[in-house]
Structure formats: structure tokens, C-alpha cells
Amino acid sequence: MSKAEIASKTPFPMEVEKGKTYKWCACGRSNNQPFCDGSHQGTDFTPVSYTAPKDKIVFFCGCKQSAKAPVCDGTHSSL
């Protein structure tokens, strides 16, 4: 499996709504970061589903290297 492209070296803070499911881009190719736009087609990547447990701000991983994908775990600080 190839390594994901780094979309951003900082996370994407996004407001999410309780109960709504979001598709996080895992490949780094989406033009709709941090969410999937289908650009992963033809790769080994698939989007990661995130269902919001409550209304809040989530810091979605931008570097695509987080061990806690789809949320940021600070990995971008060592890239």
C-alpha cells in the first residue's frame, strides 16, 4: 500500500453535527479537504467514516498520517 499524500501539515478544525456521518479523505488527494471527493479511485485508499457523537469542533487530520485517523494526533509536527 502506498503512503497518503500530505494535504496539510496542520489539522482541519471543522464543526460537526451530532449524528451526522462524515467521510474523511484518507488519500490526501481530495479537493474538498478534509473530506472525500472520490479522488482515491484507483488507489488502495478508502475514506474513513466519522459519526459525530455531539455538536462540536473536530480537528480532522490534514497530514493523513495520524494513528487516530480521522482525527489529528499531532503526527504532523514531526513531518
Biotite code that builds the C-alpha atoms (Angstrom):
import biotite.structure as struc

atoms = struc.array([
    struc.Atom([0.000, 0.000, 0.000], chain_id="A", res_id=1, res_name="MET", atom_name="CA", element="C"),
    struc.Atom([1.325, 3.411, -0.891], chain_id="A", res_id=2, res_name="SER", atom_name="CA", element="C"),
    struc.Atom([1.623, 6.320, 1.505], chain_id="A", res_id=3, res_name="LYS", atom_name="CA", element="C"),
    struc.Atom([-1.041, 9.024, 1.522], chain_id="A", res_id=4, res_name="ALA", atom_name="CA", element="C"),
    struc.Atom([-0.273, 12.466, 0.133], chain_id="A", res_id=5, res_name="GLU", atom_name="CA", element="C"),
    struc.Atom([0.090, 15.186, 2.762], chain_id="A", res_id=6, res_name="ILE", atom_name="CA", element="C"),
    struc.Atom([-2.830, 17.548, 2.207], chain_id="A", res_id=7, res_name="ALA", atom_name="CA", element="C"),
    struc.Atom([-1.805, 19.908, 5.028], chain_id="A", res_id=8, res_name="SER", atom_name="CA", element="C"),
    struc.Atom([0.758, 19.990, 7.811], chain_id="A", res_id=9, res_name="LYS", atom_name="CA", element="C"),
    struc.Atom([-1.923, 21.321, 10.138], chain_id="A", res_id=10, res_name="THR", atom_name="CA", element="C"),
    struc.Atom([-5.281, 19.798, 11.124], chain_id="A", res_id=11, res_name="PRO", atom_name="CA", element="C"),
    struc.Atom([-8.619, 20.959, 9.751], chain_id="A", res_id=12, res_name="PHE", atom_name="CA", element="C"),
    struc.Atom([-10.889, 22.251, 12.550], chain_id="A", res_id=13, res_name="PRO", atom_name="CA", element="C"),
    struc.Atom([-14.457, 21.554, 11.449], chain_id="A", res_id=14, res_name="MET", atom_name="CA", element="C"),
    struc.Atom([-17.823, 21.992, 13.141], chain_id="A", res_id=15, res_name="GLU", atom_name="CA", element="C"),
    struc.Atom([-19.706, 18.700, 13.112], chain_id="A", res_id=16, res_name="VAL", atom_name="CA", element="C"),
    struc.Atom([-23.335, 17.932, 13.887], chain_id="A", res_id=17, res_name="GLU", atom_name="CA", element="C"),
    struc.Atom([-24.452, 15.215, 16.304], chain_id="A", res_id=18, res_name="LYS", atom_name="CA", element="C"),
    struc.Atom([-25.429, 12.019, 14.491], chain_id="A", res_id=19, res_name="GLY", atom_name="CA", element="C"),
    struc.Atom([-24.149, 13.156, 11.091], chain_id="A", res_id=20, res_name="LYS", atom_name="CA", element="C"),
    struc.Atom([-21.596, 10.931, 9.318], chain_id="A", res_id=21, res_name="THR", atom_name="CA", element="C"),
    struc.Atom([-18.630, 12.485, 7.553], chain_id="A", res_id=22, res_name="TYR", atom_name="CA", element="C"),
    struc.Atom([-16.297, 10.766, 5.068], chain_id="A", res_id=23, res_name="LYS", atom_name="CA", element="C"),
    struc.Atom([-12.695, 11.789, 5.810], chain_id="A", res_id=24, res_name="TRP", atom_name="CA", element="C"),
    struc.Atom([-10.235, 11.726, 2.917], chain_id="A", res_id=25, res_name="CYS", atom_name="CA", element="C"),
    struc.Atom([-7.529, 9.145, 3.669], chain_id="A", res_id=26, res_name="ALA", atom_name="CA", element="C"),
    struc.Atom([-5.536, 9.503, 0.432], chain_id="A", res_id=27, res_name="CYS", atom_name="CA", element="C"),
    struc.Atom([-4.785, 13.228, 0.599], chain_id="A", res_id=28, res_name="GLY", atom_name="CA", element="C"),
    struc.Atom([-5.924, 13.836, -2.994], chain_id="A", res_id=29, res_name="ARG", atom_name="CA", element="C"),
    struc.Atom([-9.378, 15.310, -2.363], chain_id="A", res_id=30, res_name="SER", atom_name="CA", element="C"),
    struc.Atom([-10.058, 18.879, -3.465], chain_id="A", res_id=31, res_name="ASN", atom_name="CA", element="C"),
    struc.Atom([-12.644, 19.036, -0.656], chain_id="A", res_id=32, res_name="ASN", atom_name="CA", element="C"),
    struc.Atom([-10.265, 18.561, 2.312], chain_id="A", res_id=33, res_name="GLN", atom_name="CA", element="C"),
    struc.Atom([-10.596, 17.127, 4.848], chain_id="A", res_id=34, res_name="PRO", atom_name="CA", element="C"),
    struc.Atom([-13.480, 15.233, 3.279], chain_id="A", res_id=35, res_name="PHE", atom_name="CA", element="C"),
    struc.Atom([-13.538, 12.728, 0.447], chain_id="A", res_id=36, res_name="CYS", atom_name="CA", element="C"),
    struc.Atom([-14.471, 13.742, -3.091], chain_id="A", res_id=37, res_name="ASP", atom_name="CA", element="C"),
    struc.Atom([-13.754, 10.365, -4.713], chain_id="A", res_id=38, res_name="GLY", atom_name="CA", element="C"),
    struc.Atom([-10.190, 11.202, -5.761], chain_id="A", res_id=39, res_name="SER", atom_name="CA", element="C"),
    struc.Atom([-8.989, 7.942, -4.183], chain_id="A", res_id=40, res_name="HIS", atom_name="CA", element="C"),
    struc.Atom([-10.461, 5.930, -7.072], chain_id="A", res_id=41, res_name="GLN", atom_name="CA", element="C"),
    struc.Atom([-7.769, 3.643, -8.487], chain_id="A", res_id=42, res_name="GLY", atom_name="CA", element="C"),
    struc.Atom([-5.701, 3.718, -5.261], chain_id="A", res_id=43, res_name="THR", atom_name="CA", element="C"),
    struc.Atom([-5.529, 1.418, -2.238], chain_id="A", res_id=44, res_name="ASP", atom_name="CA", element="C"),
    struc.Atom([-7.241, 4.074, -0.098], chain_id="A", res_id=45, res_name="PHE", atom_name="CA", element="C"),
    struc.Atom([-10.842, 4.331, 1.067], chain_id="A", res_id=46, res_name="THR", atom_name="CA", element="C"),
    struc.Atom([-12.431, 7.169, 3.044], chain_id="A", res_id=47, res_name="PRO", atom_name="CA", element="C"),
    struc.Atom([-12.874, 6.816, 6.796], chain_id="A", res_id=48, res_name="VAL", atom_name="CA", element="C"),
    struc.Atom([-16.348, 7.337, 8.258], chain_id="A", res_id=49, res_name="SER", atom_name="CA", element="C"),
    struc.Atom([-16.738, 9.561, 11.304], chain_id="A", res_id=50, res_name="TYR", atom_name="CA", element="C"),
    struc.Atom([-20.111, 9.892, 13.036], chain_id="A", res_id=51, res_name="THR", atom_name="CA", element="C"),
    struc.Atom([-20.271, 12.887, 15.354], chain_id="A", res_id=52, res_name="ALA", atom_name="CA", element="C"),
    struc.Atom([-21.231, 11.929, 18.925], chain_id="A", res_id=53, res_name="PRO", atom_name="CA", element="C"),
    struc.Atom([-22.328, 15.529, 19.600], chain_id="A", res_id=54, res_name="LYS", atom_name="CA", element="C"),
    struc.Atom([-22.201, 19.017, 18.099], chain_id="A", res_id=55, res_name="ASP", atom_name="CA", element="C"),
    struc.Atom([-18.595, 20.159, 18.451], chain_id="A", res_id=56, res_name="LYS", atom_name="CA", element="C"),
    struc.Atom([-15.398, 21.142, 16.653], chain_id="A", res_id=57, res_name="ILE", atom_name="CA", element="C"),
    struc.Atom([-13.282, 18.210, 15.482], chain_id="A", res_id=58, res_name="VAL", atom_name="CA", element="C"),
    struc.Atom([-9.673, 18.561, 14.389], chain_id="A", res_id=59, res_name="PHE", atom_name="CA", element="C"),
    struc.Atom([-9.503, 16.283, 11.344], chain_id="A", res_id=60, res_name="PHE", atom_name="CA", element="C"),
    struc.Atom([-6.011, 15.102, 10.365], chain_id="A", res_id=61, res_name="CYS", atom_name="CA", element="C"),
    struc.Atom([-4.545, 17.021, 7.438], chain_id="A", res_id=62, res_name="GLY", atom_name="CA", element="C"),
    struc.Atom([-1.249, 15.161, 7.053], chain_id="A", res_id=63, res_name="CYS", atom_name="CA", element="C"),
    struc.Atom([-3.043, 11.807, 6.605], chain_id="A", res_id=64, res_name="LYS", atom_name="CA", element="C"),
    struc.Atom([-0.505, 10.094, 8.892], chain_id="A", res_id=65, res_name="GLN", atom_name="CA", element="C"),
    struc.Atom([-2.446, 10.117, 12.202], chain_id="A", res_id=66, res_name="SER", atom_name="CA", element="C"),
    struc.Atom([-2.631, 6.844, 14.127], chain_id="A", res_id=67, res_name="ALA", atom_name="CA", element="C"),
    struc.Atom([-6.034, 8.066, 15.352], chain_id="A", res_id=68, res_name="LYS", atom_name="CA", element="C"),
    struc.Atom([-7.458, 8.785, 11.890], chain_id="A", res_id=69, res_name="ALA", atom_name="CA", element="C"),
    struc.Atom([-9.605, 10.603, 11.071], chain_id="A", res_id=70, res_name="PRO", atom_name="CA", element="C"),
    struc.Atom([-8.703, 12.908, 13.959], chain_id="A", res_id=71, res_name="VAL", atom_name="CA", element="C"),
    struc.Atom([-5.354, 14.602, 14.469], chain_id="A", res_id=72, res_name="CYS", atom_name="CA", element="C"),
    struc.Atom([-2.892, 13.018, 16.876], chain_id="A", res_id=73, res_name="ASP", atom_name="CA", element="C"),
    struc.Atom([-0.083, 15.580, 16.371], chain_id="A", res_id=74, res_name="GLY", atom_name="CA", element="C"),
    struc.Atom([1.927, 13.489, 13.904], chain_id="A", res_id=75, res_name="THR", atom_name="CA", element="C"),
    struc.Atom([2.149, 16.494, 11.558], chain_id="A", res_id=76, res_name="HIS", atom_name="CA", element="C"),
    struc.Atom([4.544, 18.190, 13.991], chain_id="A", res_id=77, res_name="SER", atom_name="CA", element="C"),
    struc.Atom([7.247, 15.624, 13.171], chain_id="A", res_id=78, res_name="SER", atom_name="CA", element="C"),
    struc.Atom([6.943, 15.756, 9.369], chain_id="A", res_id=79, res_name="LEU", atom_name="CA", element="C"),
])
